[in-house]
Amino acid sequence: MGDAHRIGIVGLGVISRAYLDTLAGHPGVEVVAVADLDGARADAVAAELPGAEARSVQDLLAASDVQTVLSLTTPAAHAEIALGAIGHGKHVYTEKPLASTFADGTAVVEAAAAAGVGVGCAPDTVLGTGTQTARAAVDAGLVGRPLAASAVMVTPGHERWHPHPDFYYLPGGGPLLDMGPYYISALVQLLGPVRSVTGAAARLRDERVIGSGPRTGERIPVRVDSHVSGVLEHTGGALSTLTTSFDGVATTAAPIEVHGETGTLSVPDPNQFDGAVRHFALGGTDWRTLEPSAGYVGGGRGVGLLDFVQADEPRAGGALGLHVLEIMTALLRGADEGRRITLTTTVERPAPVPLTPAEAWRGPKGRLSM
């Protein structure tokens, strides 16, 4: 195993706490530096992490003691931070999406290849027992030949709970680029890459009202489509329908369903690591819940980074992040242009995750079971 892999974190907002819950104190990695536009916040986080220093963003990107930069900034800064890290010869693992535009995402992946460094990208929730158990069931033929899938995410909008939700309604945000990576990454895990997409989108409100925190009642502009639907044509022939919305109150739809010739799977929320996978067989009379059979048990944000720094072929890699980004941006472009878009990228399905107890991936040697 050798020395712990040294991590520098850029961006210490809401999601950083979930990452630190996984990474802080893990024997396989060491957080040596943190940076945020709010210097006081960086100082406070560094004080909680033995051996970590608060630094400026530029100093962290250039630091000789940082091997991988974990970028947890808002989406608009993902490409800038990634390219800055790569330019200093560092690996980079970024929150989703890989970038706010496909051109920027492509630039990140190409720059990393030229520099001989790695790129990883969230979400890693699909490495948990929920999506991975469903994938194992599909691969074992439990639904027969997969024919179709549906994925549905409906919420009234993040401004109801997030104290600073502005970026969700600016380019790089919206329900598709914010939440779509979970659902599309899961669909690629389940059914393989996508060859073309057709989309439709709408923006029914020009502003939102912040519902919590010090800015409660403040109105913010909406610059992106807030309801996006589409059809994904997988290379294997299956069709997936996708709905992501910040315009609905609630839904009774399963987060994901996979339909095959001999059965249907109900797949849990891909924004969570676990959840019940249910199967209804052709000719059956009821749903049955499958026991977890694959995935990181008790997974948390950051398990994909642990996988990234230790695996020869990371499961949350840049190629998958770029493919997911192209799917999303092509859906929006297809909606705008009123046509079907053929994709330019493809990707191999990441290696499945064997059922891995929490003590194995969090274990005394910090070594993931591959």
Disulfide bonds with the S-S distance in Angstrom:
none
